[in-house]
């Protein structure tokens, strides 16, 4: 995995584009250009440049884990055999339920955010899959009781269509 570096030449308009698309990745170029008071051509060119330089990595749905059936979450701290960190990281990336992997300094080597259907599913993920990996020395699990919804996001679904 190559080291990432800040892209040179990002100005205030680029930062505002990133902020707007972070809030709504489905925003049209017309709406984006109107919000930022720039031409559509300028918005298209800037977004293409942000995509080609890797600042914008992609567009995806922001899924509510609880509503999607993943009502149990935990942070898992991991200590591992130092020589194995790359292979462990790659194996963790393949596991369904591992939402985030952070290589950290300090008392632990990795911090994971994991999501599961329920406690039994969480137990299987941590005890059977993660702790069973070559290179894992030990884990510590911190159960998440509540996750505030990030600012700017709604808690309700859009209203149904008139027909439905």
N, C-alpha and C positions, 0 to 999 in steps of 0.2 A: 504494500500500500504506500503510495508516494505521499510525501509531506505536502500539505496544502499551504498556500500562501495567499495573503490578501491580494485581490486583483487591483492593479494600479488603475487610477483614473476614474474611480467611482465618485461621482459628484452628488450633490444634494438631490437632483432629479432622479438619479439612479436609486438612491436610498429610498426616496418616496415611492418609486415604482415597486421596489422590493416590499416595502411596508404594505402597500395597497394589495399586492398579489398574495402576500402572506395572509391577509384578512379574507380575500376572495380570489382564489386562483382561477375561477371561471369568469372573472370580469372581462367584458369585451374591451377591445382596443379603443373603441369609441368612448366608452365610459371612463376608461383609464386616462385617455388624453383629455377628456373634459375635466376630470377631477384635478389633474395636474396642470391644466391650462397649457398644454403643448399640442402640436399637431399630431394627427394619427400616424403620419409617416414617421415622425420623430419617435412616437411611442413604439411602433413596430420595430424600428431600427434599434432602439435601446433594449427592448425585450430580447430581440434576437442576439444582440451582443452579450447580454447577461446570461442567456442560455448557452451560447457558444463558449464563453469563458468559464462556465460551470457554477457561476453564482446562483443561477436558477437551475436546480438539478432535475426538476420535473414538476408535474402537477398530479395531485392525488386527492382522493377523498379523505377528509378528516373524520374518522369514525369514532363515535362514542363507544368506548369498550363495553360499558355496562349494557347499553341498548343492543349491542351486537352479541351479547351472550357471554362476555368475559367479565363477570362481576367480581372476580377476586384478583387483586393485584398485590405485588410485593416487590420490595427492593431486596436484592440478594447481593451481599458482598462476597467476593471470591478471593481466596489465596491460591496461587498456582505455582507450579514449578516454573521458574523463570525462563528456562530454555524452551518451554512449550507454549508461551503466550500467543504466538502467531497461530499455531494450529488450533489451540483452544478457541481463540477469537473466531476463526473461520468455521469451526464446528458449531459454536454458539449461534452464529448468523443463520444457520440452517434450521434451528429449532423453532417450531411454531410456538408462539407465546413469549419469545424473547423480544421485547419491544425496543429496548435500548441497551447498548453496551458501552460502558465508559472505562477506558484504561486510566487508572488514577494513581497518584502517588500517596504514600502514607501507610497506614496500617493494613490496607487491603490492596490488591492488585487490580481488581475489576469491580465495578458496580453495575448491576443489571436491573432493569425494570422488566418484570415478567408479568404476564396476564394469563389468567386461566378461567375456565368456566366456574369452578368451585374449588373447595379445599382438596378434594380427592385429585382433581386434575392438577392443581398446584403441587401437591405432594409427588405425583408421578413426574412432573417436569423437573422439580428440584432434586428429589432423592434418587430417582431412577436415571433420568437423562443427564442432568448437569453433573451431579456428584459421581456418576458412572464414567465420566470422560477421563481419558488419559491426560494427566497433567494437573488435574484439580486436586489440591491438597485439602481444602475445607471450604465450607460456605456458612454464611450466617444470613438468616431470613428475617426481614422486617416487614410484617404485614401492613398493608395500607388500609386504613379504616375509611378515609374519605379523600377524594381528589376534587378540589374546587374546579369548576369549569373555567378555562382561561378567559380572560377579559376579551370582549368583542365577539364571543360566541354565544349562540342562543341555546336554550335547553329544550325548545319545542320544535316539532317537525313543521314543515310548511303546511298551510291549510290544504285539505284535499280538493281535487278538481270538482267542478260542479257536477260532473257525471258520476263521480266515484264516491 
